Amino acid sequence: MKTVIDLDDELLEQARQELGTKSKKDTIHAALRLVAERSARLEAVRELMAIDRDWTDIVDDDKTPAVRRDAA
């Protein structure tokens, strides 16, 4: 469906950089997908936190995802 909307160009560019997308369409779709899937991710985290377990040392430092820092 095509829709004409007025977008904040700075905000769109920030989202594009954060999401690693190339086009406006891809950026908007990725952002919508991220929001739409948010409740499922939160529920998964709640389920994991409800497990009675010592989580110490479960994730090694070398397995922790690195934060992507794009050059401005």
C-alpha positions as CSV (number, residue, x, y, z in Angstrom):
1,M,0.0,0.0,0.0
2,K,1.4,3.4,-0.9
3,T,1.0,6.2,1.6
4,V,2.3,9.8,1.4
5,I,3.6,11.0,4.7
6,D,5.9,13.8,5.9
7,L,9.0,12.3,7.5
8,D,11.6,13.9,9.8
9,D,14.7,13.5,7.6
10,E,17.1,13.6,10.6
11,L,15.2,11.0,12.5
12,L,15.0,8.8,9.4
13,E,18.7,9.1,8.8
14,Q,19.5,8.2,12.5
15,A,17.2,5.1,12.2
16,R,18.9,4.1,8.8
17,Q,22.3,4.2,10.4
18,E,21.2,2.3,13.5
19,L,19.4,-0.3,11.5
20,G,22.0,-0.6,8.8
21,T,19.5,-0.2,6.0
22,K,20.0,1.5,2.6
23,S,16.7,3.0,1.5
24,K,13.9,4.9,3.2
25,K,11.5,2.0,2.5
26,D,13.9,-0.6,4.0
27,T,14.4,1.7,7.0
28,I,10.7,2.2,7.7
29,H,10.0,-1.5,7.2
30,A,12.8,-2.5,9.6
31,A,11.6,0.0,12.2
32,L,8.0,-1.1,12.0
33,R,9.2,-4.8,12.3
34,L,11.3,-3.9,15.3
35,V,8.3,-2.3,17.1
36,A,5.9,-5.0,16.0
37,E,8.1,-7.8,17.4
38,R,8.9,-5.9,20.7
39,S,6.3,-7.6,22.9
40,A,7.5,-11.1,21.8
41,R,11.1,-10.2,22.7
42,L,10.0,-8.8,26.1
43,E,8.0,-11.9,26.8
44,A,11.1,-14.1,26.0
45,V,13.2,-12.1,28.4
46,R,10.6,-12.4,31.1
47,E,10.5,-16.2,30.6
48,L,14.3,-16.4,30.8
49,M,14.4,-14.2,34.0
50,A,11.8,-16.4,35.6
51,I,14.1,-19.5,35.4
52,D,15.5,-20.2,38.8
53,R,19.2,-20.4,37.9
54,D,22.5,-18.7,38.6
55,W,23.2,-16.9,35.3
56,T,26.8,-16.0,36.3
57,D,29.3,-16.8,33.6
58,I,26.7,-18.1,31.2
59,V,27.7,-15.6,28.5
60,D,31.5,-15.3,28.0
61,D,32.8,-11.9,27.1
62,D,33.9,-13.1,23.7
63,K,30.4,-14.2,22.9
64,T,28.8,-10.9,23.8
65,P,27.7,-9.0,20.6
66,A,29.9,-6.0,19.9
67,V,28.2,-2.6,19.7
68,R,28.3,-1.3,16.1
69,R,29.7,2.2,16.0
70,D,29.5,3.8,12.5
71,A,31.7,6.7,11.7
72,A,29.7,9.8,11.3
